[in-house]
Amino acid sequence: MPAPVPLARHLLHSPAQPEVPIMLAVPGPPIMDEERAAKVRELVSLGLYGPGALATDDCRATYEELSAKGVEFYEEPNERFYGIDAGFRDPFGNQWRLTQTKV
């Protein structure tokens, strides 16, 4: 019997959205073959593929809190027509939005 293949993945829950589980995984076997995984990693590195957005009640405060913990943002909080949001990458290279919607 072959040895088990270790998977680099994490399951997270945002305090603001506990009903939304978020799985972070490095593309590769056994989930997908190496050729396809290389293509997915390339798209992620170009910023063309991201899991989505995380909601927060105060984007600027959450930005400051996460920045202090070492999260690297590529875009600071900005006013948008829908609210305030900021952009960051997780340790796997996925792009995320941190979003505070207008009330």
C-alpha positions, 0 to 999 in steps of 0.5 A: 500500500502506498504511503499517505500523501501529506496535504498542505491545507487549512480550514478556517472560519472568520469570526464575522462569518462563522457559517462560512468555512474557508479551506486553503490548500496548495494545488497539487496531488492527490487533488489534481495532477501536477500539470494542472496544479502548476497552471492553477498556481500560475493563475493565482500568482497573477492575481487572476484567481481568488477565493473571495471576500471576508466581511468585517464591520470595520474594515480600517480597524480589521486592516490595522489589526491584521497588519499588526499580526503580519498580514501583508496587504497589497491594497489599503482600505479604500472607499468604494460604491459598495463600502470600504475594502482592502486587498491581501494575499494569504500564505498560499498566494490567494488574493482576498478582499476584506469588505465592509458593506455600506449600511 
